[in-house]
């Protein structure tokens, strides 16, 4: 321990005490080990988590867990390695962010979970590069807020506005290069950040306008509008886990998929036709195996989360298992498919144990006395749990033949009960999962607005609907009249 501390770069010493050097064991042994040319250079990545949500930080390379590092009593962490290859890595503490590292760097970060991305700053070796990446990320977030209004512009005006925004980032990049003189690999990543963000915006504009026949009849796209599509690298190893690149590819393939079925259906990212066509396009165009497997996993997984019929799920699973070569992905997606199939219509809702507000245990089946609507909430989002309870109350008044039951997904029992009491919620219609991991698997709780509707016998009527969707009232009325 004393040897490690003695050899620690001076930039890190003020932040670290000896208790921190006790690191968790590596969770996963991945095939994506770094090349031996980096062995021998010690790389340090440390930092402070302000207002921590967890007591640890996870470090990743691509989708491989490198280490899980416990925070010390002052909410600092330290990761140390002699096997780091130059490139993009990521860390996760409740939220997730990407950073760039060179072997031998001593990089410090500081982040406040109350305002995660906006508060993230770096110091030490490599700080300039990573602060630049965060600046580009935040600029893109600000630009995204302008997009809905820009999507109303004719194609030529949209392109001019986009080019103007891009020139601001290009100027910042050129100033950065002069000041920091980054190497070729980082320049590739920095330019990809800029270019693929703007390519994504064009693909979203395409998605937003292609389904509007009147718009398409009235406007002509400039000849060079899609020129960038000829320059796309469909298998870049350095970028394969980088969100601007990954996000662009997903949006690009969305538009290619729509071309396959646009004469028979409206654009719908969640439909069977869309996802099936998108998956076959990914298989045919992506040249990097890791990237291909990752995109297949993402898109098929998202489809399964939202699928409503067993036939479509089975066909999609056959396709996925035929083309994805990552064994852990195959096992994961098969488990997800098994769970989501049990939530399709006319299946009995899976049984899980619940805690009542008076601290007794009941099973979910036992609380179903008549047609029931289950919705989910967490204390982590105050606005959401207030809004969803308000919506449930409104629907309860309009459809009194249903029971509307709130299922809390937190682990803190005392806090949950105090919220129910302070908010005036009906304690007889509020429960908390006794084992949230088991419930998440069986009920496939993947988003905050997920709602499950069952009949009085616990048979599923809707396995994945939404209380805030206008369609919910048509669904509830329809089932009452059957």
C-alpha positions, 0 to 999 in steps of 0.5 A: 500500500505504501509503495502505491501511495509513494508512486502516486502522481503529485496531482492526485495525492491531495485527494486520496487517502490510504483507505481508497487504495482497497479496490473492489474485485473486477466484476467481469473478465472481458475479451477486450483486454488492452494491447501489451504495448501499453504495459508498464506505464501506470495510469491513474484516474481519480476523482470526487463525486459530490452528492453521491447516489451510490458508494462506488464508481464503475470503469468501462472499456467499451461494454466491458467492466474494468473495475468497480471502485469504492468511494472513500469517506470523503467521496473520492475514488481512484483507479490505477492500471498498468494495462491501459491502451489509448482511447475512449473509456467511460465511468458510471455513477448513477449516470454515465460519461465518456472520457479519453485517456493515454497510457501514463495519464493522471486524470482527475474528475469532479462531478456533482450528481445534482447537475451531472454533465454540466458540473463535470470537470477534469484536471491533471494530465489529459484534462484539456482533451476531456474538458473539450469533449464535455464542452462539445457534449454540452453544446450539442445538448443546447443545439438539440433544444433548437431542433424542433423549431428547425425541423419546420424549416425547408431543407435548404434553410435547415442546412444553412442553419445547421452549417452555421451551428457547425462552424461554431464548433469547428472554430472551437476545435481549431483553437483547441488544436493550436493550444493543445496539439493533440495526437492523430487519434484524439483529433479523429475522435474530436472531429467525429464528435462534431461531424456525427452530431450534425449528421445525426441532426440531418437524419432526424430531420429526415425522419421528421419530414419523410412521413409528411407527404405535403411537406415532401411535395412542396420542398426539394432537398439540396443535391448535397444534403446527403453527401456525408453518407458517402463518407460514413465509416461503418466499422470504426474501432476507435468510435464504436462505443462513442455515443455521437457515432453510435447514435448517428448510425442508429438514426441513419439505419432508421431512415434506411429501414423506413425506405423498406416499408414506407409504402405500407406503413407509417414511420414507427421505430417500435414496429416489427417491420421497422426493427426487422428491416433495421436489424437486417441492414445492420447485419449487412452494412456494419463491418466491425463485429463488436459494433454489429453485435452491440447494435443488434443487442440494443435494437432487439432489446428495445423491441422486446421491451415494447413488443405486444405479440408473441409471434413477432417476438419469436421471429425477431429472436430467431433473427437475432440468434442467427446473426449475433455472435456474442454469447453474453448478448445471446443469453441476455436477450434470450432471458429478456425474451422469456420475460417479455413473452410472459407479459403478452396478452392473455398470460397471467401476470407474474407473481412477486412479493409486495410490502404493504404500508403497515410492513406486512408481505403480500403476493401480487396475485392476492391483491387483484380483486377486480380489473386492475391497473398497475403503475410504477414510481420512485422517490428519485423523481418527485415531479414524476411520482406526483404527476403519475399519482395525479393521473391515476387519481383522474383515471380512477374517478373516470373508471371506478370499475378498475383499481389503480395500484402504485408499485414503488421501486425504491429500496428505502422502506421508511422514505417510501412510507413517509411519502405515501403518508405525507402525500395523502395517497391511499395506503391500501393502493400503495405497495413496495416490492420486497425484492426489486431485482426479482420484480424488475426481471419478472415484470420487465420494469424498464421505464418510469411510465410503464403500466400493466393492465389485468382483468379480475383473474390476473390475465394480462390485457395490456402488458406495456402501456402508458398512463399518460398516453391518450390511448389508455382511455380507449383501452380501459373502455374497450376492456370494460365492454368486453 
